[in-house]
Amino acid sequence: YMDRFIEAGPQTISFHVETTEPDEAKTEAIAAIHAAGQGAGLAVSPDTPVSAVDPWLHELDVMMIMSVHPGWGGQGFIPEAAPKIAEARDKLAQAGRGGLVHVDGGINSKTAEIVGSYGIDVCIVGSALFQRGRDASKEVDLVKARALRGFEAATAGARSRGARAAPARAARPGAGRRDAAGLHRPGSEGPRGSRSRRGGGGGRRAGREG
């Protein structure tokens, strides 16, 4: 389905590192995404270590941390997956590409503060936006605000202990500028939404475009 995702024109396309295709096929898929001028990412399921993406680390614009098991919407958030966000940020920072960390699965106004505390860049929100009697735009604003609150609390706590903050970059969740390819990069802008399409599991908008 890669060609269909590329033709849809997303900013980024991510697919699961656990796919059964050989490594050569994954490398070719990442190259095809880049050739189309789009950002390439790999998604990591809850039971998969972040190190699974290491062979492609220097080619990635996105690392997607799954906080539910892929397969269907409406699952509950798996908190044990959250620390992998900080690990992914460290890896991307070491790679020097300025990539972003996305989180997908059970993200809503109640769980955003948790992922924010680990320095998440983009929250992928699905089921939480389609609840009867709930204003989707307000939910988006709450997710953004609480992710930022979690980040700021974690940063302040680390400073008070005289330790380095958990996030690898001293940027707020979602902060960044757009480069020529339309991707967010670390910078000085405030939090804003981003769109992502994820191969093999469908893509959802993460908030509204700011």
Steps between C-alpha positions, in 0.01 A plus 500: 500500500801730511429670167147586611623661819762698310240621249280622786769759577558470878786677674631169633440130447585245770474123486561228755853375548345160582365449147600165354665647189879458487722783619588585141133570427474730800807690383348535154171623648678769703691607188176521300340720765799733499506508120143632512612784726328360808632405842551132579436333833491163671241398759592285800237283672478479882689171519774606255817671626586839354833353391312312225522814284879533535583373148301795354554758773698742286228494232203577725305824537249343742493229764148392591458353847188284518328520838242237403534175309428572131180364356195699607401837645368576846756299697625618836831681532796280604705717741799266489561613141544866595867485612589386148422857388805638682713216364384575146577871544852416614556276200376759251710771663809281473421432134506874438201514265275701730224241469177501697344247735130422451283300738190312392250309711262598778603865487248742645482790744560258790810328361662794318673621816675163535644502149579871532718425801723290274533777241261385229496706181172389340196331655292290261141529618217288363214358704514781757385747234184308414319465831130584511434831666868601504641797308788368288671839474502538878647152537780595259575814702501300823738240358742771392478690829542193718787359297677832546417502871648152539817606321541813709440311825758234409754765401446696821528183708827401335644847555403497867689172540799641318460241225452526126138509388370173358441634146810496282426843352402808697206565273135502592273225365417581140742792490680541173529670167412368158784420266474492123330161509231627736626306800522634852852549630619608845466875534319774678137473394232403747309170506299425191336203336649283233364247256633155446401196298615165631527210259359167608263646753353816358586857586318753713535868550678603814306807600425791274743690289608797712 
